[in-house]
């Protein structure tokens, strides 16, 4: 099965790679705004500095994990709602 870029739909296989489970073409990858290691290190340092004053604040790793979990929950809720609407449309249109 041929994959396509999740963003632009390109199907040029030589330009598509899987990035964290998503197919992305080489043209779209730079537009994702992925952080370089130096930026991530700056974020870690910023969170550690905040934790000096308030030790119960989350670490950067904890914050990233929390945000991913919250985003996944929101995604599932919205997907369930749309799948329900899609299902009801099939029933209503009969």
Backbone bond lengths (Angstrom), bond angles and torsions (degrees), N, CA, C in turn:
res aa  C-N    CA-C-N  psi(-1)  N-CA   C-N-CA  omega(-1)  CA-C   N-CA-C  phi
1 X - - - 1.457 - - 1.525 109.24 -
2 X 1.310 116.32 134.09 1.455 120.53 -179.91 1.520 110.06 -84.56
3 X 1.315 115.14 139.52 1.451 119.32 178.34 1.524 109.25 -94.99
4 X 1.308 115.01 162.37 1.457 120.39 177.03 1.525 108.63 -136.28
5 X 1.307 116.00 153.33 1.461 122.21 -179.91 1.529 108.98 -63.24
6 X 1.327 116.37 130.92 1.457 119.99 -178.46 1.527 111.42 -64.10
7 X 1.326 116.70 -25.34 1.460 120.41 -173.63 1.530 112.84 -90.87
8 X 1.340 116.52 -53.66 1.466 119.36 -174.39 1.518 113.29 -105.67
9 X 1.336 116.75 -13.33 1.450 120.03 179.21 1.519 114.75 85.24
10 X 1.328 117.58 4.84 1.465 120.82 179.84 1.526 109.85 -55.99
11 X 1.337 115.22 141.24 1.468 120.58 178.76 1.528 111.46 -117.68
12 X 1.315 117.64 16.71 1.468 121.77 178.03 1.522 107.20 -75.02
13 X 1.341 115.49 99.19 1.462 121.63 -170.74 1.524 113.67 -58.75
14 X 1.323 117.60 -32.32 1.471 120.25 -179.12 1.528 111.97 -68.53
15 X 1.326 117.59 -16.67 1.463 121.40 -178.48 1.528 112.81 -106.36
16 X 1.329 117.63 1.05 1.463 120.64 -176.00 1.518 110.14 -106.74
17 X 1.336 114.70 132.88 1.457 119.24 173.52 1.523 107.90 -131.97
18 X 1.319 114.93 158.66 1.458 119.88 178.63 1.520 108.35 -91.78
19 X 1.314 115.64 124.26 1.461 122.34 -178.06 1.513 108.01 -122.06
20 X 1.318 116.68 106.31 1.472 123.10 -179.36 1.527 112.21 55.01
21 X 1.328 115.77 37.06 1.456 120.83 176.35 1.521 114.53 91.72
22 X 1.319 117.42 1.55 1.467 121.02 179.61 1.520 109.06 -119.67
23 X 1.327 116.49 140.40 1.458 121.46 177.76 1.520 109.30 -83.75
24 X 1.341 115.07 125.94 1.462 121.62 -176.80 1.522 108.10 -134.38
25 X 1.328 116.54 134.65 1.467 119.74 178.14 1.527 109.18 -86.38
26 X 1.318 115.08 162.77 1.465 120.08 -177.54 1.523 112.66 -65.53
27 X 1.325 118.04 -22.61 1.469 120.57 177.89 1.525 111.84 -76.48
28 X 1.318 116.75 -34.76 1.466 120.72 -177.07 1.531 113.35 -85.83
29 X 1.335 117.05 -24.77 1.462 119.83 -176.29 1.538 112.93 -54.71
30 X 1.343 119.56 -44.99 1.472 118.78 179.83 1.537 113.46 -64.47
31 X 1.318 117.80 -21.90 1.466 120.64 -178.39 1.528 112.49 -82.88
32 X 1.345 117.34 -5.27 1.463 120.59 -178.16 1.525 112.63 -74.02
33 X 1.300 117.25 -19.59 1.459 120.23 179.59 1.527 112.99 71.65
34 X 1.331 115.75 34.48 1.460 119.22 179.96 1.524 110.02 -68.82
35 X 1.327 116.27 141.67 1.463 121.55 -177.70 1.517 111.69 -79.29
36 X 1.314 114.79 144.43 1.461 120.81 171.28 1.529 107.29 -83.52
37 X 1.327 116.28 162.21 1.461 120.90 -176.95 1.530 112.67 -57.54
38 X 1.347 117.22 -38.25 1.466 119.58 179.52 1.528 111.86 -61.43
39 X 1.324 116.82 -38.55 1.465 120.84 178.12 1.521 110.54 -65.82
40 X 1.315 116.53 -42.28 1.464 120.19 179.01 1.528 109.80 -63.44
41 X 1.326 117.48 -41.37 1.473 120.70 177.56 1.529 111.02 -61.07
42 X 1.336 117.37 -39.06 1.467 120.95 177.56 1.525 110.62 -63.62
43 X 1.320 116.99 -40.56 1.459 120.99 178.34 1.523 110.79 -64.55
44 X 1.324 116.33 -42.80 1.468 120.34 177.80 1.527 109.37 -59.06
45 X 1.317 116.85 -47.23 1.467 121.38 -179.61 1.522 111.06 -61.57
46 X 1.320 117.17 -39.94 1.462 121.32 179.14 1.529 110.74 -62.89
47 X 1.317 116.52 -44.17 1.468 120.07 179.01 1.520 111.20 -66.17
48 X 1.335 117.35 -39.02 1.467 120.39 179.18 1.523 110.79 -65.59
49 X 1.332 116.60 -37.40 1.470 120.30 178.31 1.534 110.05 -63.81
50 X 1.344 117.37 -42.40 1.465 121.32 178.11 1.523 110.89 -64.17
51 X 1.336 116.52 -34.71 1.459 120.86 -178.37 1.527 111.83 -72.22
52 X 1.337 117.58 -20.29 1.471 119.69 176.69 1.529 109.65 -62.00
53 X 1.322 116.30 -39.38 1.458 121.15 179.30 1.521 113.21 -82.19
54 X 1.319 115.85 -34.96 1.470 121.07 -178.66 1.538 107.47 -133.59
55 X 1.340 116.59 88.29 1.472 120.19 -174.76 1.530 115.02 -60.58
56 X 1.325 117.91 -22.95 1.467 119.55 -179.95 1.532 113.01 -79.03
57 X 1.324 117.35 -6.87 1.468 119.65 174.69 1.531 109.07 -63.07
58 X 1.327 116.96 152.05 1.467 119.34 -178.41 1.527 111.78 -71.16
59 X 1.324 115.17 154.44 1.457 120.01 170.24 1.523 107.82 -75.03
60 X 1.299 115.98 170.06 1.464 119.71 178.79 1.525 110.48 -62.86
61 X 1.333 116.71 -41.34 1.464 120.99 178.09 1.526 110.25 -60.91
62 X 1.330 116.99 -44.99 1.469 120.74 179.31 1.529 110.92 -62.84
63 X 1.319 117.05 -40.00 1.466 121.23 179.93 1.530 111.11 -65.19
64 X 1.316 117.04 -43.48 1.465 120.65 178.60 1.526 109.71 -62.93
65 X 1.333 116.64 -45.05 1.470 120.48 178.74 1.525 111.06 -60.97
66 X 1.333 116.17 -42.88 1.476 120.62 179.40 1.531 110.44 -61.68
67 X 1.326 116.01 -46.45 1.478 119.56 -178.10 1.523 111.65 -63.71
68 X 1.329 116.80 -40.04 1.471 119.37 177.57 1.523 110.85 -63.23
69 X 1.319 117.13 -41.89 1.465 120.79 178.62 1.520 111.89 -64.21
70 X 1.328 116.17 -44.16 1.464 120.66 179.79 1.523 110.85 -64.83
71 X 1.333 116.91 -40.40 1.463 121.07 179.73 1.526 110.28 -65.64
72 X 1.319 116.63 -40.96 1.465 119.94 179.64 1.526 110.87 -64.11
73 X 1.323 116.63 -40.90 1.465 120.49 179.35 1.532 110.01 -63.57
74 X 1.323 116.82 -44.94 1.461 121.16 178.66 1.527 110.43 -61.52
75 X 1.328 116.44 -43.23 1.462 121.32 178.89 1.526 110.54 -59.66
76 X 1.330 116.89 -46.58 1.465 120.66 -178.82 1.523 110.80 -62.76
77 X 1.321 116.97 -43.92 1.469 120.15 179.47 1.529 111.63 -60.40
78 X 1.319 116.19 -45.34 1.470 119.86 -179.70 1.526 111.44 -68.21
79 X 1.327 116.43 -38.32 1.461 120.32 178.65 1.518 110.87 -65.01
80 X 1.334 117.27 -43.25 1.463 120.56 178.19 1.528 111.11 -59.98
81 X 1.312 116.35 -42.20 1.462 120.12 179.89 1.530 110.54 -62.48
82 X 1.323 116.55 -45.93 1.464 119.64 -179.47 1.525 112.11 -67.91
83 X 1.334 116.83 -38.53 1.460 119.24 176.69 1.529 110.99 -63.80
84 X 1.318 116.53 -37.17 1.465 120.74 176.78 1.531 110.37 -63.73
85 X 1.319 116.20 -45.92 1.467 120.16 179.24 1.528 109.89 -61.49
86 X 1.323 116.36 -43.98 1.467 121.03 179.15 1.527 110.59 -59.52
87 X 1.306 116.64 -44.64 1.459 121.45 179.02 1.517 111.42 -63.84
88 X 1.311 117.36 -44.32 1.465 121.69 -179.95 1.519 110.75 -65.09
89 X 1.318 118.09 -36.37 1.466 121.44 177.87 1.527 110.67 -60.97
90 X 1.332 116.53 -40.63 1.460 119.82 178.26 1.512 111.12 -62.89
91 X 1.307 117.05 -38.18 1.468 121.43 179.78 1.520 110.80 -72.78
92 X 1.302 116.54 -44.45 1.476 121.70 -175.97 1.529 111.08 -67.33
93 X 1.341 117.28 -36.20 1.457 120.66 -175.30 1.513 113.29 -78.18
94 X 1.316 119.31 -6.55 1.469 121.60 -179.26 1.509 111.21 -74.07
